[in-house]
Amino acid sequence: MAEQKAKPVSPRTAKGDDLVRLVGIEAERAKKGTQQIIEMLTEDEKDGGPNPLDQIAEILERISDTLNGFEMRLSEIESTLGRMRPTLFREGEAPASTRSQPN
Protein backbone atom coordinates (compact mmCIF):
# COMPACT_ATOMS: atom_id res chain seq x y z
CA MET A 1 0.00 0.00 0.00
CA ALA A 2 1.40 3.36 -1.00
CA GLU A 3 2.01 5.86 1.78
CA GLN A 4 -0.27 8.88 1.56
CA LYS A 5 1.34 12.28 1.40
CA ALA A 6 0.48 14.47 4.38
CA LYS A 7 -1.43 17.65 3.62
CA PRO A 8 0.63 20.83 3.92
CA VAL A 9 0.11 22.49 7.29
CA SER A 10 1.04 26.01 8.34
CA PRO A 11 3.21 26.28 11.47
CA ARG A 12 0.76 28.98 12.57
CA THR A 13 -2.22 26.61 12.61
CA ALA A 14 -0.58 23.23 13.23
CA LYS A 15 -1.45 21.24 16.34
CA GLY A 16 -0.16 18.10 18.03
CA ASP A 17 1.22 15.54 15.58
CA ASP A 18 1.36 18.15 12.81
CA LEU A 19 3.76 20.26 14.90
CA VAL A 20 5.96 17.23 15.51
CA ARG A 21 5.90 16.48 11.78
CA LEU A 22 6.85 20.08 10.91
CA VAL A 23 9.82 20.00 13.27
CA GLY A 24 10.91 16.73 11.68
CA ILE A 25 10.63 18.23 8.20
CA GLU A 26 12.73 21.23 9.20
CA ALA A 27 15.33 19.02 10.83
CA GLU A 28 15.52 16.96 7.63
CA ARG A 29 15.98 20.14 5.55
CA ALA A 30 18.78 21.28 7.82
CA LYS A 31 20.37 17.83 7.58
CA LYS A 32 20.21 17.88 3.76
CA GLY A 33 21.66 21.40 3.62
CA THR A 34 24.52 20.36 5.88
CA GLN A 35 25.12 17.25 3.78
CA GLN A 36 25.33 19.36 0.60
CA ILE A 37 27.90 21.60 2.26
CA ILE A 38 29.97 18.60 3.35
CA GLU A 39 29.81 17.22 -0.20
CA MET A 40 31.04 20.56 -1.59
CA LEU A 41 33.99 20.53 0.80
CA THR A 42 34.96 16.92 0.13
CA GLU A 43 34.50 17.35 -3.62
CA ASP A 44 37.24 19.99 -3.65
CA GLU A 45 39.50 17.73 -1.63
CA LYS A 46 38.95 14.84 -4.06
CA ASP A 47 39.76 17.03 -7.07
CA GLY A 48 42.90 18.20 -5.38
CA GLY A 49 41.86 21.74 -6.25
CA PRO A 50 42.19 24.74 -4.02
CA ASN A 51 39.38 25.77 -1.74
CA PRO A 52 39.37 29.55 -2.33
CA LEU A 53 38.05 31.99 0.25
CA ASP A 54 35.07 32.98 -1.88
CA GLN A 55 33.94 29.35 -1.95
CA ILE A 56 34.31 29.13 1.84
CA ALA A 57 32.29 32.35 2.16
CA GLU A 58 29.55 30.83 -0.02
CA ILE A 59 29.48 27.72 2.14
CA LEU A 60 29.25 29.79 5.32
CA GLU A 61 26.43 31.83 3.79
CA ARG A 62 24.53 28.64 2.98
CA ILE A 63 25.00 27.41 6.54
CA SER A 64 23.72 30.72 7.83
CA ASP A 65 20.70 30.66 5.50
CA THR A 66 19.87 27.09 6.53
CA LEU A 67 20.08 27.92 10.22
CA ASN A 68 18.09 31.15 9.82
CA GLY A 69 15.32 29.32 7.97
CA PHE A 70 15.24 26.63 10.63
CA GLU A 71 15.14 29.26 13.39
CA MET A 72 12.27 31.12 11.69
CA ARG A 73 10.20 27.96 11.35
CA LEU A 74 10.86 26.93 14.94
CA SER A 75 9.86 30.42 16.00
CA GLU A 76 6.54 30.02 14.15
CA ILE A 77 5.98 26.66 15.83
CA GLU A 78 6.86 28.12 19.23
CA SER A 79 4.36 30.92 18.64
CA THR A 80 1.68 28.38 17.75
CA LEU A 81 2.43 26.40 20.90
CA GLY A 82 2.18 29.60 22.93
CA ARG A 83 -1.29 30.28 21.54
CA MET A 84 -2.29 26.67 22.19
CA ARG A 85 -0.92 26.59 25.72
CA PRO A 86 -4.27 27.22 27.43
CA THR A 87 -5.70 24.17 25.68
CA LEU A 88 -2.74 21.90 26.43
CA PHE A 89 -3.79 21.13 29.99
CA ARG A 90 -7.08 20.04 31.51
CA GLU A 91 -9.56 22.63 32.70
CA GLY A 92 -8.88 23.56 36.31
CA GLU A 93 -5.31 22.27 36.19
CA ALA A 94 -2.55 24.86 36.24
CA PRO A 95 0.24 24.63 33.66
CA ALA A 96 3.44 23.05 35.01
CA SER A 97 5.26 26.40 34.98
CA THR A 98 2.73 27.95 37.39
CA ARG A 99 2.31 25.03 39.80
CA SER A 100 3.79 25.65 43.21
CA GLN A 101 7.02 23.83 43.78
CA PRO A 102 7.56 21.89 47.07
CA ASN A 103 10.19 23.49 49.32
N, CA, C and O atoms as CSV, one atom per row, in Angstrom:
chain,resi,resn,atom,element,x,y,z
A,1,MET,N,N,0.837,-1.175,0.000
A,1,MET,CA,C,0.000,0.000,0.000
A,1,MET,C,C,0.880,1.234,0.000
A,1,MET,O,O,1.804,1.346,0.805
A,2,ALA,N,N,0.598,2.143,-0.885
A,2,ALA,CA,C,1.403,3.362,-0.998
A,2,ALA,C,C,1.111,4.293,0.165
A,2,ALA,O,O,-0.034,4.441,0.592
A,3,GLU,N,N,2.166,4.915,0.667
A,3,GLU,CA,C,2.006,5.863,1.777
A,3,GLU,C,C,1.394,7.154,1.260
A,3,GLU,O,O,1.825,7.690,0.239
A,4,GLN,N,N,0.384,7.651,1.968
A,4,GLN,CA,C,-0.266,8.882,1.560
A,4,GLN,C,C,0.598,10.065,1.952
A,4,GLN,O,O,1.239,10.069,3.003
A,5,LYS,N,N,0.604,11.054,1.098
A,5,LYS,CA,C,1.337,12.276,1.399
A,5,LYS,C,C,0.512,13.117,2.355
A,5,LYS,O,O,-0.689,13.301,2.160
A,6,ALA,N,N,1.178,13.633,3.407
A,6,ALA,CA,C,0.480,14.473,4.381
A,6,ALA,C,C,0.135,15.815,3.752
A,6,ALA,O,O,0.894,16.357,2.948
A,7,LYS,N,N,-1.022,16.337,4.133
A,7,LYS,CA,C,-1.435,17.645,3.624
A,7,LYS,C,C,-0.510,18.713,4.201
A,7,LYS,O,O,-0.080,18.610,5.350
A,8,PRO,N,N,-0.201,19.743,3.403
A,8,PRO,CA,C,0.628,20.831,3.923
A,8,PRO,C,C,-0.098,21.529,5.076
A,8,PRO,O,O,-1.303,21.775,5.019
A,9,VAL,N,N,0.669,21.839,6.116
A,9,VAL,CA,C,0.106,22.495,7.293
A,9,VAL,C,C,0.961,23.704,7.617
A,9,VAL,O,O,2.189,23.638,7.561
A,10,SER,N,N,0.321,24.794,7.952
A,10,SER,CA,C,1.037,26.006,8.336
A,10,SER,C,C,1.502,25.881,9.785
A,10,SER,O,O,0.743,25.420,10.637
A,11,PRO,N,N,2.748,26.288,10.077
A,11,PRO,CA,C,3.208,26.277,11.469
A,11,PRO,C,C,2.315,27.139,12.369
A,11,PRO,O,O,2.260,26.925,13.580
A,12,ARG,N,N,1.629,28.095,11.785
A,12,ARG,CA,C,0.756,28.981,12.574
A,12,ARG,C,C,-0.535,28.303,13.010
A,12,ARG,O,O,-1.143,28.707,14.001
A,13,THR,N,N,-0.961,27.269,12.275
A,13,THR,CA,C,-2.221,26.613,12.608
A,13,THR,C,C,-2.046,25.157,13.010
A,13,THR,O,O,-3.020,24.506,13.388
A,14,ALA,N,N,-0.835,24.634,12.939
A,14,ALA,CA,C,-0.584,23.228,13.230
A,14,ALA,C,C,-0.805,22.924,14.710
A,14,ALA,O,O,-0.596,23.770,15.580
A,15,LYS,N,N,-1.232,21.696,14.963
A,15,LYS,CA,C,-1.448,21.243,16.338
A,15,LYS,C,C,-0.909,19.822,16.485
A,15,LYS,O,O,-0.852,19.067,15.514
A,16,GLY,N,N,-0.523,19.472,17.677
A,16,GLY,CA,C,-0.158,18.101,18.027
A,16,GLY,C,C,0.823,17.447,17.084
A,16,GLY,O,O,1.950,17.909,16.911
A,17,ASP,N,N,0.370,16.346,16.467
A,17,ASP,CA,C,1.221,15.545,15.583
A,17,ASP,C,C,1.734,16.352,14.399
A,17,ASP,O,O,2.839,16.112,13.912
A,18,ASP,N,N,0.929,17.318,13.929
A,18,ASP,CA,C,1.365,18.153,12.809
A,18,ASP,C,C,2.579,18.989,13.204
A,18,ASP,O,O,3.488,19.177,12.395
A,19,LEU,N,N,2.602,19.490,14.434
A,19,LEU,CA,C,3.763,20.263,14.896
A,19,LEU,C,C,5.008,19.384,14.933
A,19,LEU,O,O,6.090,19.793,14.510
A,20,VAL,N,N,4.834,18.176,15.444
A,20,VAL,CA,C,5.958,17.234,15.506
A,20,VAL,C,C,6.466,16.944,14.099
A,20,VAL,O,O,7.672,16.892,13.859
A,21,ARG,N,N,5.526,16.755,13.171
A,21,ARG,CA,C,5.904,16.476,11.778
A,21,ARG,C,C,6.649,17.660,11.173
A,21,ARG,O,O,7.634,17.468,10.460
A,22,LEU,N,N,6.190,18.888,11.449
A,22,LEU,CA,C,6.852,20.076,10.909
A,22,LEU,C,C,8.279,20.208,11.440
A,22,LEU,O,O,9.191,20.550,10.687
A,23,VAL,N,N,8.475,19.943,12.715
A,23,VAL,CA,C,9.824,20.005,13.274
A,23,VAL,C,C,10.708,18.962,12.592
A,23,VAL,O,O,11.866,19.235,12.276
A,24,GLY,N,N,10.166,17.782,12.370
A,24,GLY,CA,C,10.914,16.734,11.679
A,24,GLY,C,C,11.291,17.129,10.261
A,24,GLY,O,O,12.401,16.852,9.806
A,25,ILE,N,N,10.366,17.777,9.568
A,25,ILE,CA,C,10.629,18.232,8.201
A,25,ILE,C,C,11.752,19.260,8.197
A,25,ILE,O,O,12.651,19.205,7.358
A,26,GLU,N,N,11.697,20.193,9.135
A,26,GLU,CA,C,12.734,21.230,9.198
A,26,GLU,C,C,14.083,20.638,9.586
A,26,GLU,O,O,15.119,21.067,9.078
A,27,ALA,N,N,14.075,19.678,10.463
A,27,ALA,CA,C,15.327,19.017,10.834
A,27,ALA,C,C,15.921,18.291,9.629
A,27,ALA,O,O,17.136,18.300,9.431
A,28,GLU,N,N,15.066,17.664,8.828
A,28,GLU,CA,C,15.521,16.958,7.628
A,28,GLU,C,C,16.097,17.944,6.604
A,28,GLU,O,O,17.104,17.653,5.958
A,29,ARG,N,N,15.456,19.112,6.459
A,29,ARG,CA,C,15.976,20.138,5.546
A,29,ARG,C,C,17.354,20.613,5.995
A,29,ARG,O,O,18.267,20.765,5.183
A,30,ALA,N,N,17.490,20.841,7.285
A,30,ALA,CA,C,18.783,21.279,7.818
A,30,ALA,C,C,19.839,20.199,7.590
A,30,ALA,O,O,20.982,20.499,7.244
A,31,LYS,N,N,19.449,18.956,7.786
A,31,LYS,CA,C,20.373,17.833,7.576
A,31,LYS,C,C,20.827,17.765,6.115
A,31,LYS,O,O,22.010,17.575,5.835
A,32,LYS,N,N,19.872,17.922,5.183
A,32,LYS,CA,C,20.206,17.882,3.757
A,32,LYS,C,C,21.118,19.045,3.374
A,32,LYS,O,O,22.072,18.867,2.616
A,33,GLY,N,N,20.825,20.235,3.900
A,33,GLY,CA,C,21.664,21.399,3.620
A,33,GLY,C,C,23.081,21.194,4.116
A,33,GLY,O,O,24.046,21.527,3.427
A,34,THR,N,N,23.202,20.647,5.310
A,34,THR,CA,C,24.519,20.363,5.881
A,34,THR,C,C,25.241,19.321,5.042
A,34,THR,O,O,26.439,19.449,4.790
A,35,GLN,N,N,24.523,18.290,4.607
A,35,GLN,CA,C,25.120,17.247,3.783
A,35,GLN,C,C,25.640,17.817,2.457
A,35,GLN,O,O,26.712,17.428,1.992
A,36,GLN,N,N,24.881,18.737,1.850
A,36,GLN,CA,C,25.326,19.363,0.605
A,36,GLN,C,C,26.621,20.151,0.827
A,36,GLN,O,O,27.518,20.133,-0.016
A,37,ILE,N,N,26.706,20.827,1.940
A,37,ILE,CA,C,27.902,21.602,2.259
A,37,ILE,C,C,29.098,20.672,2.435
A,37,ILE,O,O,30.187,20.948,1.930
A,38,ILE,N,N,28.893,19.577,3.149
A,38,ILE,CA,C,29.974,18.600,3.347
A,38,ILE,C,C,30.432,18.043,2.003
A,38,ILE,O,O,31.629,17.890,1.759
A,39,GLU,N,N,29.470,17.742,1.135
A,39,GLU,CA,C,29.815,17.225,-0.199
A,39,GLU,C,C,30.630,18.248,-0.984
A,39,GLU,O,O,31.578,17.877,-1.677
A,40,MET,N,N,30.278,19.523,-0.887
A,40,MET,CA,C,31.037,20.561,-1.588
A,40,MET,C,C,32.480,20.600,-1.085
A,40,MET,O,O,33.418,20.722,-1.873
A,41,LEU,N,N,32.646,20.496,0.223
A,41,LEU,CA,C,33.993,20.534,0.796
A,41,LEU,C,C,34.806,19.314,0.382
A,41,LEU,O,O,35.964,19.447,-0.016
A,42,THR,N,N,34.213,18.131,0.473
A,42,THR,CA,C,34.964,16.918,0.134
A,42,THR,C,C,35.199,16.797,-1.364
A,42,THR,O,O,36.180,16.184,-1.784
A,43,GLU,N,N,34.323,17.365,-2.171
A,43,GLU,CA,C,34.503,17.351,-3.618
A,43,GLU,C,C,35.792,18.087,-3.996
A,43,GLU,O,O,36.567,17.608,-4.824
A,44,ASP,N,N,36.012,19.240,-3.389
A,44,ASP,CA,C,37.235,19.991,-3.650
A,44,ASP,C,C,38.465,19.207,-3.229
A,44,ASP,O,O,39.486,19.226,-3.917
A,45,GLU,N,N,38.369,18.523,-2.107
A,45,GLU,CA,C,39.504,17.735,-1.628
A,45,GLU,C,C,39.814,16.598,-2.597
A,45,GLU,O,O,40.980,16.311,-2.865
A,46,LYS,N,N,38.766,15.947,-3.127
A,46,LYS,CA,C,38.949,14.842,-4.058
A,46,LYS,C,C,39.601,15.322,-5.353
A,46,LYS,O,O,40.458,14.631,-5.905
A,47,ASP,N,N,39.212,16.482,-5.836
A,47,ASP,CA,C,39.756,17.032,-7.071
A,47,ASP,C,C,41.184,17.527,-6.884
A,47,ASP,O,O,41.909,17.760,-7.852
A,48,GLY,N,N,41.568,17.682,-5.639
A,48,GLY,CA,C,42.903,18.201,-5.376
A,48,GLY,C,C,43.007,19.690,-5.663
A,48,GLY,O,O,44.097,20.262,-5.634
A,49,GLY,N,N,41.875,20.309,-5.939
A,49,GLY,CA,C,41.859,21.737,-6.252
A,49,GLY,C,C,41.855,22.578,-4.992
A,49,GLY,O,O,41.567,22.097,-3.896
A,50,PRO,N,N,42.181,23.838,-5.176
A,50,PRO,CA,C,42.193,24.742,-4.025
A,50,PRO,C,C,40.767,25.022,-3.534
A,50,PRO,O,O,39.800,24.889,-4.284
A,51,ASN,N,N,40.665,25.394,-2.317
A,51,ASN,CA,C,39.379,25.768,-1.742
A,51,ASN,C,C,39.442,27.267,-1.459
A,51,ASN,O,O,39.720,27.665,-0.328
A,52,PRO,N,N,39.187,28.108,-2.469
A,52,PRO,CA,C,39.371,29.545,-2.332
A,52,PRO,C,C,38.427,30.156,-1.302
A,52,PRO,O,O,37.382,29.589,-0.981
A,53,LEU,N,N,38.814,31.315,-0.796
A,53,LEU,CA,C,38.047,31.992,0.245
A,53,LEU,C,C,36.626,32.320,-0.184
A,53,LEU,O,O,35.706,32.267,0.632
A,54,ASP,N,N,36.435,32.658,-1.454
A,54,ASP,CA,C,35.075,32.977,-1.881
A,54,ASP,C,C,34.168,31.754,-1.812
A,54,ASP,O,O,32.973,31.879,-1.543
A,55,GLN,N,N,34.732,30.573,-2.054
A,55,GLN,CA,C,33.941,29.354,-1.948
A,55,GLN,C,C,33.612,29.066,-0.475
A,55,GLN,O,O,32.507,28.627,-0.159
A,56,ILE,N,N,34.556,29.310,0.404
A,56,ILE,CA,C,34.311,29.132,1.841
A,56,ILE,C,C,33.236,30.119,2.296
A,56,ILE,O,O,32.362,29.762,3.086
A,57,ALA,N,N,33.296,31.341,1.808
A,57,ALA,CA,C,32.289,32.346,2.158
A,57,ALA,C,C,30.909,31.905,1.683
A,57,ALA,O,O,29.923,32.097,2.394
A,58,GLU,N,N,30.829,31.323,0.508
A,58,GLU,CA,C,29.551,30.831,-0.021
A,58,GLU,C,C,29.007,29.713,0.869
A,58,GLU,O,O,27.813,29.670,1.167
A,59,ILE,N,N,29.882,28.825,1.283
A,59,ILE,CA,C,29.475,27.718,2.143
A,59,ILE,C,C,28.963,28.258,3.480
A,59,ILE,O,O,27.927,27.816,3.977
A,60,LEU,N,N,29.686,29.207,4.052
A,60,LEU,CA,C,29.249,29.794,5.323
A,60,LEU,C,C,27.910,30.509,5.173
A,60,LEU,O,O,27.078,30.471,6.080
A,61,GLU,N,N,27.704,31.149,4.051
A,61,GLU,CA,C,26.434,31.827,3.794
A,61,GLU,C,C,25.294,30.813,3.712
A,61,GLU,O,O,24.203,31.059,4.225
A,62,ARG,N,N,25.548,29.684,3.072
A,62,ARG,CA,C,24.527,28.640,2.980
A,62,ARG,C,C,24.202,28.061,4.351
A,62,ARG,O,O,23.043,27.781,4.657
A,63,ILE,N,N,25.227,27.884,5.170
A,63,ILE,CA,C,25.004,27.407,6.538
A,63,ILE,C,C,24.133,28.403,7.290
A,63,ILE,O,O,23.176,28.024,7.965
A,64,SER,N,N,24.475,29.671,7.166
A,64,SER,CA,C,23.719,30.725,7.833
A,64,SER,C,C,22.267,30.753,7.360
A,64,SER,O,O,21.350,30.855,8.175
A,65,ASP,N,N,22.056,30.662,6.051
A,65,ASP,CA,C,20.698,30.661,5.500
A,65,ASP,C,C,19.894,29.461,6.013
A,65,ASP,O,O,18.721,29.589,6.364
A,66,THR,N,N,20.544,28.302,6.048
A,66,THR,CA,C,19.873,27.093,6.529
A,66,THR,C,C,19.454,27.260,7.985
A,66,THR,O,O,18.320,26.955,8.353
A,67,LEU,N,N,20.378,27.745,8.806
A,67,LEU,CA,C,20.081,27.923,10.223
A,67,LEU,C,C,19.026,29.004,10.449
A,67,LEU,O,O,18.163,28.853,11.313
A,68,ASN,N,N,19.089,30.087,9.682
A,68,ASN,CA,C,18.089,31.149,9.817
A,68,ASN,C,C,16.698,30.651,9.448
A,68,ASN,O,O,15.721,30.960,10.132
A,69,GLY,N,N,16.609,29.885,8.374
A,69,GLY,CA,C,15.322,29.322,7.966
A,69,GLY,C,C,14.770,28.381,9.019
A,69,GLY,O,O,13.575,28.394,9.315
A,70,PHE,N,N,15.649,27.563,9.583
A,70,PHE,CA,C,15.239,26.633,10.632
A,70,PHE,C,C,14.763,27.403,11.861
A,70,PHE,O,O,13.749,27.055,12.466
A,71,GLU,N,N,15.499,28.448,12.222
A,71,GLU,CA,C,15.141,29.260,13.386
A,71,GLU,C,C,13.789,29.945,13.182
A,71,GLU,O,O,12.981,30.010,14.108
A,72,MET,N,N,13.542,30.455,11.976
A,72,MET,CA,C,12.266,31.122,11.690
A,72,MET,C,C,11.105,30.139,11.810
A,72,MET,O,O,10.064,30.472,12.376
A,73,ARG,N,N,11.278,28.946,11.287
A,73,ARG,CA,C,10.205,27.960,11.347
A,73,ARG,C,C,9.960,27.501,12.783
A,73,ARG,O,O,8.814,27.326,13.195
A,74,LEU,N,N,11.030,27.309,13.535
A,74,LEU,CA,C,10.863,26.928,14.936
A,74,LEU,C,C,10.178,28.044,15.713
A,74,LEU,O,O,9.385,27.782,16.616
A,75,SER,N,N,10.484,29.280,15.363
A,75,SER,CA,C,9.855,30.425,15.999
A,75,SER,C,C,8.348,30.422,15.724
A,75,SER,O,O,7.552,30.700,16.621
A,76,GLU,N,N,7.962,30.110,14.494
A,76,GLU,CA,C,6.538,30.023,14.154
A,76,GLU,C,C,5.860,28.907,14.951
A,76,GLU,O,O,4.743,29.077,15.440
A,77,ILE,N,N,6.533,27.783,15.076
A,77,ILE,CA,C,5.983,26.659,15.831
A,77,ILE,C,C,5.861,27.031,17.306
A,77,ILE,O,O,4.854,26.730,17.947
A,78,GLU,N,N,6.888,27.686,17.838
A,78,GLU,CA,C,6.857,28.124,19.235
A,78,GLU,C,C,5.691,29.086,19.472
A,78,GLU,O,O,5.014,29.007,20.497
A,79,SER,N,N,5.465,29.978,18.538
A,79,SER,CA,C,4.357,30.922,18.636
A,79,SER,C,C,3.024,30.174,18.653
A,79,SER,O,O,2.131,30.502,19.434
A,80,THR,N,N,2.899,29.179,17.796
A,80,THR,CA,C,1.682,28.380,17.748
A,80,THR,C,C,1.473,27.661,19.075
A,80,THR,O,O,0.361,27.628,19.602
A,81,LEU,N,N,2.537,27.089,19.607
A,81,LEU,CA,C,2.426,26.397,20.895
A,81,LEU,C,C,2.021,27.371,21.998
A,81,LEU,O,O,1.251,27.013,22.890
A,82,GLY,N,N,2.533,28.593,21.943
A,82,GLY,CA,C,2.179,29.603,22.931
A,82,GLY,C,C,0.694,29.924,22.885
A,82,GLY,O,O,0.055,30.094,23.923
A,83,ARG,N,N,0.150,30.005,21.676
A,83,ARG,CA,C,-1.287,30.275,21.535
A,83,ARG,C,C,-2.116,29.081,21.991
A,83,ARG,O,O,-3.234,29.246,22.479
A,84,MET,N,N,-1.569,27.884,21.832
A,84,MET,CA,C,-2.290,26.667,22.193
A,84,MET,C,C,-2.168,26.348,23.673
A,84,MET,O,O,-2.936,25.537,24.191
A,85,ARG,N,N,-1.239,26.954,24.348
A,85,ARG,CA,C,-0.921,26.593,25.721
A,85,ARG,C,C,-2.153,26.451,26.618
A,85,ARG,O,O,-2.241,25.480,27.370
A,86,PRO,N,N,-3.102,27.382,26.565
A,86,PRO,CA,C,-4.268,27.223,27.434
A,86,PRO,C,C,-5.052,25.939,27.179
A,86,PRO,O,O,-5.745,25.457,28.075
A,87,THR,N,N,-4.957,25.385,25.991
A,87,THR,CA,C,-5.703,24.167,25.684
A,87,THR,C,C,-4.864,22.913,25.884
A,87,THR,O,O,-5.359,21.807,25.667
A,88,LEU,N,N,-3.613,23.056,26.291
A,88,LEU,CA,C,-2.736,21.900,26.426
A,88,LEU,C,C,-2.858,21.205,27.781
A,88,LEU,O,O,-2.271,20.141,27.979
A,89,PHE,N,N,-3.594,21.775,28.694
A,89,PHE,CA,C,-3.792,21.126,29.985
A,89,PHE,C,C,-5.279,21.105,30.297
A,89,PHE,O,O,-6.056,21.886,29.747
A,90,ARG,N,N,-5.663,20.200,31.188
A,90,ARG,CA,C,-7.081,20.042,31.507
A,90,ARG,C,C,-7.625,21.254,32.239
A,90,ARG,O,O,-6.904,21.939,32.965
A,91,GLU,N,N,-8.897,21.503,32.039
A,91,GLU,CA,C,-9.560,22.625,32.697
A,91,GLU,C,C,-9.414,22.483,34.207
A,91,GLU,O,O,-9.628,21.403,34.759
A,92,GLY,N,N,-9.050,23.572,34.867
A,92,GLY,CA,C,-8.883,23.564,36.312
A,92,GLY,C,C,-7.493,23.163,36.754
A,92,GLY,O,O,-7.163,23.301,37.932
A,93,GLU,N,N,-6.672,22.672,35.847
A,93,GLU,CA,C,-5.306,22.267,36.193
A,93,GLU,C,C,-4.356,23.352,35.719
A,93,GLU,O,O,-4.412,23.770,34.563
A,94,ALA,N,N,-3.494,23.802,36.597
A,94,ALA,CA,C,-2.548,24.857,36.243
A,94,ALA,C,C,-1.444,24.280,35.376
A,94,ALA,O,O,-1.071,23.118,35.538
A,95,PRO,N,N,-0.908,25.090,34.442
A,95,PRO,CA,C,0.238,24.626,33.664
A,95,PRO,C,C,1.419,24.352,34.596
A,95,PRO,O,O,1.520,24.948,35.669
A,96,ALA,N,N,2.304,23.455,34.185
A,96,ALA,CA,C,3.442,23.053,35.008
A,96,ALA,C,C,4.266,24.246,35.471
A,96,ALA,O,O,4.773,24.244,36.592
A,97,SER,N,N,4.409,25.259,34.634
A,97,SER,CA,C,5.256,26.400,34.977
A,97,SER,C,C,4.659,27.260,36.085
A,97,SER,O,O,5.375,28.052,36.698
A,98,THR,N,N,3.342,27.119,36.359
A,98,THR,CA,C,2.726,27.946,37.393
A,98,THR,C,C,2.360,27.144,38.637
A,98,THR,O,O,1.872,27.710,39.615
A,99,ARG,N,N,2.587,25.851,38.611
A,99,ARG,CA,C,2.307,25.027,39.795
A,99,ARG,C,C,3.310,25.381,40.881
A,99,ARG,O,O,4.468,25.686,40.598
A,100,SER,N,N,2.853,25.338,42.121
A,100,SER,CA,C,3.786,25.648,43.209
A,100,SER,C,C,4.734,24.475,43.405
A,100,SER,O,O,4.340,23.309,43.377
A,101,GLN,N,N,5.976,24.822,43.602
A,101,GLN,CA,C,7.024,23.828,43.781
A,101,GLN,C,C,7.181,23.513,45.269
A,101,GLN,O,O,7.159,24.435,46.084
A,102,PRO,N,N,7.341,22.226,45.653
A,102,PRO,CA,C,7.560,21.895,47.067
A,102,PRO,C,C,8.899,22.451,47.534
A,102,PRO,O,O,9.876,22.451,46.786
A,103,ASN,N,N,8.937,22.919,48.762
A,103,ASN,CA,C,10.186,23.492,49.322
A,103,ASN,C,C,11.089,22.429,49.834
A,103,ASN,O,O,12.173,22.727,50.334
